[in-house]
């Protein structure tokens, strides 16, 4: 995130610092190649593993790919990043093979994106997906994810919907996002951002 802001920093300085800190694509110049690799590898995995596609809600994106490791296998649910406004489940099948090789089933749910829906509703969709996995297996799953997927994984754990979570570079405090260009799509205000932040 860079150096800490002083108490004397102006609102404009804070906004510029937050913009720089939360602009992941600017911070990783090689990101187009990384995203391309994710997509190609995921298409290969889907073709090879043929996951079951399960609808967990009414919208087109409320589906999940279920990579089954066998009867009674533990289940890990991967929640993808993209600042709630980019990517979909089809980009992340590449996470499945390593866990499948260890006898762990992997579920990759999709969700609707901002600005079409509010962040709170997207989080609600991840609750639905997590509960759908629990209903099918009779057990709370492990959840994991990166960036806002890490945020949502932490939320599922804090609400008791998951038995364990791995949050990779999670966005646990949403209040700084209010001051960035990302918020044009997210539409957060300070009270809502605070209410949706696992750090609190």
N, C-alpha and C positions, 0 to 999 in steps of 0.2 A: 504493500500500500504506500510505500515511500515514507518520508519523514513526517513526524507529527506536526500538526498546525499549532501555532502559538495562539494563546487566548486573544492576542491583539489582531489576528488575521482578519481582513475585511471579508464581507460576505462574498464579494467578487473573487477574492483569493481562495476562499474555501470552495466556491463552486468550480473554479478552474482546477484545484487540486483533486476534488472528487471526480471531475470529468476524466482527468488523466488516470486516476487510480482504478476506475471501474471500466475503462475502455479496453477490454481484454484483447480485442483484435488489433488495436494499435500497439499494444505491448508485445504482441507475438507476430512479427512481420511475416513469418512463414505460415500463418494460419490457413491460407487457402489450400496449400498442399496437405496440411494435416486433415482438414475437413474432407478433402478429396479422398485421402487414404481411408478415413473412417467409412465413407459412403461405399467405396469399392469393396472394402473388406466385409462390410455388413451385407452387401448384396451377395457376396460369395458364401457367407455363412448361412444366410436365409435359403439360398439355393441348395446348399449341402445338407442342412439340418432340418429343413421343412418344419418350422415351428407351427403350433396351433394358434390361429388368430381368434381371440376371444373378445366379444363386445362387453364392456362393463358399464356403458352409459349410452345415451341416445344420439350423441353427435358423431360425425364421421371420424373424428380423431380419438374418440373414447374407445380405443381398441388396444389390446396388448398382445404381444407375441410371447407365447409360452414354449420355452425350450425345455422339454421334459427329460430329466435324468433317470426316470424310472419310478415305480411305485414306492411311496413312502420317503422319497428323497426330500431333504430340506429344500426350501425355496428362497432365492434371493431376488428382490425386486429392484431393478435399476431405474432411477429417475434421472432423465437427461437434463442438461443445461440448455442455455440459449436465451437467458434473461426473460423467460416466459414469452418470448416473441419470435423465436427462431427454432429451426430444426424439428425433427419428429422422430418417432420410434424407429423408423427405418434406417436411421443413421447409426444406430448403436447396437446392432446385433453382434458386432465384433466382441462385445464384452462376454458373450455366452460361452464360447468353447473352453476357456481355461477353467471355469467353474464346473461345467459339465464333465470335464475329465476327472474332477474330484467328487463326482456323484451329487452335485448340487444343481437343481433345476433353476433356470433363470427366466424371469418375466420382465419384459420391457414394455411398459405402458406408454401410450401417447396421451396428449392432452390438448385442449383448445389453446389458442394463442392470443395474447394481447396484440393490438388493442380491441380485438373482437370480443374478448371477455376480460373481466377484472381478475387481478392476481388472486384475490380471495377465492374466486370461483375455481381457478386452476388448482389451487391448493385443495379445495373441496373435491375436485376430480381425482386427485392423487389419494385422498381418503377413500373414495369409492373403489379405486383400483386395489388399494391395499386390503380393504375389507372383502373385495371379491376373491382375492387370493386366499385370505383367511377362511372364507366360507367354503372354498373348494377343498382346502387341505385340512381344515380343522385346527390350524396352528397359526400363530402370528409369524409373519415372515421376517427375515432380515431385509433391511432396505439399505440401498446405497445409491450415491449419485454425486455429480460434480457441479460446482457453481450453484445455480438455483436448484438443481437436483439435490445437491448437498443440503441446501436450505430445507427442501421439502422432506428429505430423509430425516433430518433432525426433528422436524415437526411431527412426523409420524411416530418417532420414538418418544418425544415428549408427551404425546397424547396417549401413549400406551397401545398404539396400533401395531407397532413392530416390536419384536423381541430384542433386536439389536440394530445398530445403524453404523454405516461408514459414510461420513460426510467429507467429501474431497473438495477442498477450497470452497467451502460453502459460504453463501452470502447470508450471514446470520443477523446482520443489522441492516435493515432496509432504509432507515432514515436518510443516510447519505445519498441514496438514489434519487430522492426527491429533488436534489439540486443538480441533477445531470440530464443530458439530452435523452437518456434512456427513458426518463419519466414521461416523455411525450407520448409514448405508447402505453406505459404502465398506468399513468393517471393516479399516482399515489399522492396523498397528502400526509403530513407528519403524523397525525393520530392513527391513520390506517397503517402506515409503514411501521409504526411502533407496535401496533397490535399484532402485526403479522411477522414480527421479528423473533426468532427463537432465542436470541440473546436475552430477551426479557422474560 
